[in-house]
Amino acid sequence: MHGIWRSSLLSVVLVSPLAWAESPLQSAPSNERVVRGVFSAAVTDGGDDLAKVQFKNADSEKIKAGGLLMVGAGVLVAPSDSPFSYQLTLNYHFDSITAKNGDASFARMPIEALVFYNSGKHRFGAGLTHHLSPEVEFDFDDAPRETVEFDDATGAVIEYNYAVSPSIWLGLRYTTIDYSPSDFDGEDVDGDHVGVTLHIPFHF
């Protein structure tokens, strides 16, 4: 009898920590807010052509207003009693072309505030993106360096993510935004683009 009791007690002692580790949010008070850091990255494409570089072998490359790589970090707030979570990130979004006789680039710093609805391994988000200091730069050997600056711009984002693991989300996004030249009167540049995203939440 004592052996059975000790065996049952040992099972409780071993199983309880495992259940706690697998479901840390379930044991938290219902009004607790879970705050984590988040690393974000995206590969994007779309928007108007900003520059085209012709190479000697007849190949050419373009810089688009919606390209190409975005990396950033921020905070993710996920109240345990709500299906909604809130993500705020500061990012660096850039595209560049490098040739033997020079290079061209387009860079900006998006600040993004997104609200997600979470359902199992899926989350659906929408929000605003504000791009600081959009700038195109040309630097070629046979011409002086030239910079084209745009006003800060605000756009909208919609995004879908799927949790491939507890700490990795992959997804798709669409961003709509326009850039207005700062240095001269001209037409707005269409920066609308689509992207493939990666988000990695982490504890501070």
Secondary structure, DSSP 8 states (H G I E B T S, - for coil): -HHHHHHHHHHHHHHHHHHHHH-TTTTS-TT-EEEEEEEEEEEEE-S-EEEEEE-TTS-EEEEETT-EEEEEEEEEEEETT-SEEEEEEEEEEEEEEEETTEEEEEEEEEEEEEEEEEETTEEEEEEEEEEEEEEEEEEETTS--EEEEB--EEEEEEEEEEEEETTEEEEEEEEE-EE-BSSS----EE--EEEEEEEEEE--
